Each structure stands twice: as C-alpha cells, then as structure tokens.
C-alpha cells in the first residue's frame, strides 16, 4: 500500500484500541440514555417542546464550561481530566437507575433534566480532553487514520446505542436497560484507565485562562478554513436536528413504537460506519473542501426527504444516507483540527470545536422542539434541511479557500 497509510495502522496501537473501547462504550451509554429518556419524557408530557428541553438542559452547562475545559486540557494531564469526567458520568448513570428504581412509573420530568445537566458538565470536559488526548497516543503521520477510526467508532455507537436502547426498553423495560448502561459506563472508565500516553509538555509560563482562550480564538480567526468548516457543521446540525423529534415521528407519524424509533435513530450511525470503513480503505481525500461542501448538501437533502416521508422504509434509507454524508464531513473536520492545529493548542481549539459541534446537537434538539411546537414536526424538519442547503451555498460563495482545499495531510 505504497503512498498511503495502512487502513488499520492506528488500531495497531494498544492505547488507541483502549481509547476506542472507552469511546464506543460511552457513546452507547449516551445514546441508550437519550432514546429511553426521550421516550419516557414524551409519554409523560406528549409535548415535542419537552424533547427540545432535554437538549437545552445539556447544552447550557456544556457551553458554559467548554472553554474552561479547553484551558484545563492544555494545562493538565488530559487522560486524568478524561477519567474524572468519566467518573461523573458513571455516577449519573447510577443516579438515573436509582431514580427509576424508586419511581418505576415517573410522572415528573425534572429529575431527567437535572441528570442530563450534570452529564452536560462532565461531557464538556470529556470531549475536549479526550479529543486532544489523541495527539498524545497516535503519531502525527497517523492523525488522519486515527480521525477516521475515531469518527467511525463514534458513529458505531450511534448505531448500536439507539438500536439497543429501543429494543432493550421494549423487551425488558427502563430499569433493566439503565442497569446495562451502568455496566457500559464502567467499561468506558476502565478503557480510559488502560491508556498509556506521553503528555504534551506544558509551558512554564502561566497565562490566565482569559489569555489562553483569547489565543485560541485568535488562531481560529486567522485560520478561516477551520472556522468556516466548524460554522458550516454548526448551522447544518443546529437546523437539521431531525433526530431530536424521532419520538414524535415514531409515535405519531410513522407509528412504529420504541423498536422502530431505535432503528430510526440508529440508521444515521449505520450509514456513517459503512462510510468510515470505506474512507479508511480509500486513503486521503484529494479534494477535501469540495467533498465537505457536497457531503453537507447531501445531508440537508436527506433531512428534507425524511421530513416529507410517510414510509418507515424510506425514512430509514434517507437517515442512513444522511449519516454517511455527515461522517464524511466529520472525518474531514477532525483531520483538519489534528493536522493544522499546534499540539499545545489542541485543548483550546477542541473546546471551540466542542461548542460548535457538541452544542449544535443539543441546541438543534431545542430548536427542533420549539419549531415543532410552533409549526409542527414535519415543517420543522423540512425547514431545517433547507437551512442546511442554504448554508452550503453561502459558505462555498464566501470562503473560496475552503472550497478549493485539497488533501489535508499535506496542508501544513
């Protein structure tokens, strides 16, 4: 395979394999939690806005501490920060199980919002420190390959998590499902414990958090390619958040129950996993910028089609394609950050990426819930897809450097 990295090169590293175990387990935990919690909240309230508030309950604390998390990730041991965040998420899984154990048929939704808010705080630190940690366990020449496998692992969790959540919830109930979630949380913690890494040297100077964050923001302002790629994904996911309304579509429009909802929520991840496997074997993308724009445009078209579909099968296929397209943009964006950002700044830039990308999912859930309350679920989803398409057009017009970006591996 001369001229390109072996498709499984990063997976040959033991620490990266443990990283993948931890990432997959915690991604599944989050998705199982979202499926079951979303179904319970909607059955209690019958209000799509209540689903949007789940996203808001997570994103507010998430965004509030993300930049601080970036500072911490650049000034402390990133593995240690990740372990502490994972410990909090394990405790949150136990708390959710305990709540349903003592209240088998809940009628109040505020405990769910409280637990998800705690998860939002912990996930901000976890996502930022874990993303920056990759540069300490993978050689620079394998960054692109590692980004592909990291993205595919996350997407695999997005497949297995919703499917498992829907099927287990229907078969054994919420309490047993959340018991399994506790076990997966512990597996994720153990995976992180097994990682061995070489910490990035920390500068002897101790600038303030404001100075550190400002330095990271200045870097992004100068590097318009990275900033425009992050903005493109932010707006597309913010307004294309059809997944947040999946309980409405599964229950009221497609009428397929929790099992069907699990399949619908897992379909994007299934498409993403297959696309990731293809990208791993294909090698670097020659026209990364144009490919990024096309993939987001395909994503928007699929979201429009899903909103208009009345067929369960067609909806699954469209969500599958949307996930494949979304994974292309995720791999390109992740590789850009790992390759174009200096290692000592990865924490801060990962924090900004976390705000743009991580918060966009939850803000998108809130936006979808509000829009569905105002105009209905179908118009809300269709409008979101239209906004995603419009964003692609504006970005391609306004940022020609992104449009003309070629192979990222040689961009620096």
C-alpha positions in Angstrom: 0.0 0.0 0.0 2.7 2.4 -1.0 1.8 6.1 -0.9 -0.8 5.8 1.8 -1.3 4.8 5.4 -2.4 1.2 6.1 -6.1 1.4 6.8 -5.7 -0.3 10.3 -2.5 1.5 11.3 -3.9 3.4 14.2 -5.7 0.3 15.5 -2.4 -1.5 15.9 -1.5 0.8 18.8 -2.7 -0.7 22.1 -3.5 2.6 23.7 -5.6 3.7 20.7 -7.5 0.4 20.9 -8.4 1.2 24.6 -9.3 4.7 23.5 -11.7 3.2 21.0 -13.2 0.9 23.7 -13.8 3.8 26.0 -15.2 6.0 23.3 -17.6 3.3 22.0 -18.9 2.4 25.4 -19.6 5.9 26.5 -21.2 6.8 23.1 -23.6 3.9 23.5 -24.4 5.0 27.1 -25.3 8.4 25.9 -27.5 7.1 23.0 -29.3 4.5 25.1 -30.0 7.2 27.7 -31.3 9.6 25.0 -33.6 7.0 23.5 -35.2 5.8 26.7 -35.3 9.2 28.4 -36.8 10.8 25.2 -39.5 8.2 25.0 -40.3 8.5 28.8 -40.4 12.3 28.6 -42.6 12.3 25.6 -45.0 9.8 27.0 -45.3 11.8 30.2 -45.8 15.2 28.5 -46.9 14.5 24.9 -45.2 17.7 24.1 -42.4 18.0 21.5 -41.0 21.0 23.3 -40.3 18.8 26.3 -37.9 16.8 24.0 -36.2 20.0 23.0 -35.7 20.9 26.6 -33.7 17.7 27.1 -31.2 19.1 24.6 -31.3 22.6 26.3 -30.7 21.0 29.7 -27.5 19.5 28.5 -26.2 22.3 26.2 -26.4 25.2 28.7 -23.9 23.7 31.2 -21.9 22.2 28.3 -21.3 25.5 26.6 -20.8 27.3 30.0 -17.7 25.3 30.8 -16.4 24.2 27.4 -13.8 27.0 27.1 -12.7 26.4 30.6 -12.4 22.7 29.8 -10.1 23.7 26.8 -7.9 25.6 29.1 -7.7 22.7 31.6 -6.9 20.3 28.8 -4.0 22.4 27.8 -2.7 22.9 31.3 -3.3 19.5 32.9 -2.9 15.8 32.2 -5.6 15.1 29.5 -6.1 11.5 30.5 -6.6 12.4 34.1 -9.2 15.0 33.2 -11.0 12.4 31.0 -11.0 9.9 33.9 -12.6 12.4 36.3 -15.3 13.3 33.7 -16.0 9.7 33.1 -16.3 9.1 36.8 -19.0 11.8 36.9 -20.9 10.1 34.0 -20.8 6.8 35.8 -22.4 8.4 38.8 -25.0 10.0 36.6 -25.9 6.6 35.1 -26.2 5.2 38.6 -28.4 8.1 39.6 -30.7 7.6 36.6 -31.1 3.9 37.5 -31.8 4.8 41.2 -34.5 7.3 40.2 -36.4 4.7 38.1 -35.8 2.0 40.7 -37.6 4.1 43.4 -40.1 5.6 40.9 -40.9 2.9 38.4 -43.6 5.0 36.6 -42.4 8.6 36.8 -44.8 11.5 36.3 -42.3 14.3 36.7 -39.6 15.1 34.1 -37.4 17.5 36.2 -35.2 14.7 37.5 -34.3 13.7 33.9 -33.4 17.3 33.1 -31.2 17.5 36.3 -29.3 14.3 35.5 -28.8 15.4 31.8 -27.5 18.8 33.0 -24.8 17.0 35.1 -23.9 14.9 32.1 -23.6 18.1 30.1 -20.9 19.4 32.5 -19.0 16.2 32.5 -19.2 15.7 28.8 -17.7 19.1 28.1 -14.5 18.2 29.9 -14.5 14.7 28.5 -15.0 15.6 24.9 -12.4 18.3 24.9 -9.7 16.4 26.8 -10.4 13.1 25.0 -10.1 14.8 21.6 -6.8 16.4 22.5 -5.5 13.2 24.0 -5.4 11.5 20.6 -2.3 13.5 19.6 -0.5 12.0 22.7 -1.2 8.4 21.8 -1.0 8.4 18.0 2.0 9.5 15.9 1.4 12.6 13.7 1.6 10.6 10.5 -1.4 8.6 11.6 -3.7 11.5 12.6 -5.9 11.2 9.6 -6.2 7.4 10.0 -7.0 7.8 13.7 -9.6 10.5 12.9 -11.4 8.1 10.6 -11.5 5.3 13.2 -12.5 7.7 16.0 -15.3 9.0 13.9 -16.4 5.5 12.8 -16.3 4.3 16.4 -18.5 7.2 17.5 -20.9 6.5 14.6 -20.9 2.8 15.5 -22.0 3.8 19.0 -24.7 6.0 17.3 -25.9 2.8 15.6 -25.7 0.3 18.4 -26.8 2.7 21.2 -30.2 3.7 19.7 -31.0 0.3 18.4 -30.1 -1.3 21.8 -31.9 1.3 23.7 -35.2 0.9 21.7 -35.0 -2.9 21.7 -34.0 -3.4 25.3 -36.5 -0.8 26.5 -39.3 -2.6 24.7 -38.1 -6.1 25.8 -37.0 -5.6 29.4 -38.1 -2.1 30.5 -36.3 1.1 31.5 -34.8 -0.1 34.8 -33.0 -3.2 33.3 -31.9 -1.1 30.3 -30.3 1.5 32.6 -28.7 -1.2 34.6 -26.9 -2.3 31.4 -26.0 1.4 30.9 -24.2 1.5 34.2 -22.1 -1.5 33.2 -21.2 0.2 29.9 -20.2 3.3 31.8 -17.8 1.3 33.9 -16.3 -0.3 30.8 -15.7 3.2 29.4 -13.9 4.2 32.6 -11.7 1.1 32.5 -10.8 1.7 28.9 -9.5 5.1 29.7 -7.6 3.8 32.7 -5.7 1.4 30.4 -4.4 4.1 28.1 -0.7 4.9 28.2 0.4 8.2 26.7 3.1 10.8 26.5 1.7 14.1 27.9 2.2 17.3 25.9 4.8 19.5 27.6 3.2 22.3 29.4 4.8 25.8 29.1 6.4 27.1 32.2 4.5 30.4 31.8 1.1 30.5 33.4 -1.0 32.9 31.5 -4.6 33.5 32.7 -7.5 31.5 31.4 -8.7 34.6 29.5 -5.3 34.9 27.8 -5.3 31.2 26.8 -8.8 31.3 25.5 -8.2 34.5 23.6 -5.1 33.0 22.0 -7.2 30.0 20.7 -9.9 32.3 19.4 -7.3 34.4 17.6 -5.9 31.3 15.9 -9.3 30.4 14.6 -10.0 34.0 13.4 -6.8 33.8 11.3 -7.4 30.3 10.1 -10.6 30.9 8.1 -10.6 27.4 6.7 -11.1 25.7 10.1 -13.5 28.4 11.3 -15.7 28.1 8.2 -15.7 24.3 8.4 -16.9 24.5 12.0 -19.5 27.1 11.3 -20.9 25.0 8.4 -21.3 22.0 10.6 -22.8 24.1 13.4 -25.6 25.5 11.3 -26.3 22.3 9.4 -26.6 20.2 12.6 -28.4 23.0 14.5 -31.2 23.3 12.0 -31.1 19.7 10.7 -31.7 18.1 14.1 -34.4 15.7 13.0 -33.2 13.0 15.5 -34.5 15.1 18.4 -38.0 14.7 17.1 -37.7 11.0 16.5 -40.2 10.1 19.3 -42.8 12.2 17.5 -42.2 10.6 14.1 -42.0 7.1 15.6 -45.1 7.5 17.8 -47.4 9.8 15.8 -46.4 9.9 12.1 -44.8 6.6 11.2 -46.4 4.7 14.2 -43.6 2.2 14.7 -43.2 2.3 18.5 -40.0 2.3 20.5 -38.4 -0.5 18.5 -38.9 1.5 15.3 -37.6 4.6 17.0 -34.4 2.7 17.9 -34.0 1.7 14.2 -34.6 5.2 13.0 -32.1 6.7 15.4 -29.6 4.1 14.6 -29.9 4.4 10.8 -27.6 7.5 10.5 -24.9 5.8 12.5 -25.2 2.7 10.3 -24.6 4.8 7.2 -21.7 6.6 8.9 -20.0 3.4 10.0 -20.0 1.9 6.5 -18.8 5.3 5.1 -16.0 5.3 7.7 -14.8 1.9 6.7 -14.8 3.0 3.0 -12.8 6.1 3.9 -10.3 4.1 6.0 -9.5 1.9 3.0 -9.7 4.7 0.4 -7.0 6.9 1.8 -6.8 10.7 1.9 -9.4 12.7 0.0 -7.9 14.6 -2.8 -10.5 17.5 -2.9 -11.3 17.7 0.8 -13.0 21.2 0.7 -15.4 20.4 -2.2 -16.2 17.0 -0.7 -17.0 18.6 2.6 -19.5 21.0 1.0 -21.1 18.2 -1.1 -21.5 16.0 1.9 -23.3 18.7 3.9 -25.6 19.4 0.9 -26.5 15.7 0.7 -27.2 15.7 4.4 -29.6 18.6 4.0 -31.4 16.9 1.1 -31.9 13.7 3.2 -33.3 15.7 6.1 -35.8 17.3 3.8 -36.8 13.9 2.4 -37.1 12.4 5.9 -39.4 15.2 7.0 -41.7 14.6 4.0 -41.6 10.8 4.1 -44.6 8.8 5.3 -42.9 5.4 4.8 -40.8 3.8 7.5 -38.5 2.1 5.0 -37.9 5.3 3.0 -37.2 7.2 6.2 -34.6 4.6 7.3 -32.8 4.8 4.0 -32.8 8.6 4.0 -31.4 8.7 7.5 -28.8 6.1 6.5 -27.6 8.2 3.7 -27.6 11.3 5.9 -25.3 9.6 8.4 -22.9 8.5 5.6 -22.7 12.1 4.3 -22.3 13.5 7.8 -19.5 11.2 8.6 -17.5 12.4 5.6 -17.7 16.0 6.9 -16.8 14.8 10.4 -13.7 13.0 9.3 -12.5 16.0 7.2 -13.2 18.4 10.1 -11.5 16.2 12.7 -8.4 15.7 10.5 -8.2 19.4 9.8 -8.0 20.1 13.5 -5.4 17.4 14.3 -3.2 18.4 11.4 -3.5 22.2 11.2 -3.5 23.0 14.9 -0.3 23.0 17.0 -0.3 20.2 19.7 -0.1 22.7 22.6 -3.3 24.5 21.4 -5.4 21.3 20.7 -7.2 21.6 24.0 -8.4 25.2 23.3 -9.3 24.5 19.7 -11.0 21.3 20.7 -13.0 23.3 23.2 -14.2 25.7 20.4 -15.0 22.6 18.3 -16.9 21.1 21.2 -19.0 24.3 21.4 -19.6 24.4 17.7 -20.2 20.6 17.2 -21.2 19.2 20.6 -23.6 22.0 21.5 -25.1 22.1 18.0 -26.7 18.7 18.5 -28.4 19.8 21.8 -29.2 23.3 20.6 -30.6 21.6 17.4 -32.8 19.5 19.6 -34.1 22.6 21.4 -34.6 24.4 18.1 -36.4 21.4 16.6 -38.7 21.2 19.7 -39.6 24.9 19.6 -40.1 24.8 15.8 -42.3 21.6 16.1 -44.4 23.3 18.8 -44.9 26.4 16.5 -45.3 24.9 13.1 -45.5 21.1 13.5 -42.8 18.4 13.4 -42.8 17.9 9.6 -42.4 21.6 8.6 -39.8 22.0 11.3 -37.6 19.2 9.9 -38.1 20.3 6.3 -37.2 23.9 7.1 -34.0 22.6 8.9 -32.9 20.8 5.8 -33.5 23.9 3.6 -31.4 26.0 6.0 -28.5 23.4 5.8 -28.6 23.6 2.0 -28.6 27.4 2.1 -25.6 27.4 4.4 -23.6 25.2 2.0 -24.3 27.7 -0.8 -23.3 30.7 1.3 -20.1 29.0 2.6 -19.0 27.9 -0.9 -19.5 31.5 -2.1 -17.9 33.4 0.8 -15.0 31.1 1.6 -13.3 30.0 -1.6 -10.2 28.8 0.4 -12.4 26.1 1.9 -14.0 25.2 -1.4 -10.6 24.8 -3.0 -8.9 22.9 -0.1 -7.2 19.8 -1.4 -5.6 16.9 0.6 -5.4 17.9 4.3 -2.5 15.7 5.1 -0.2 17.9 3.1 -1.8 21.2 4.0 0.7 22.1 6.7 
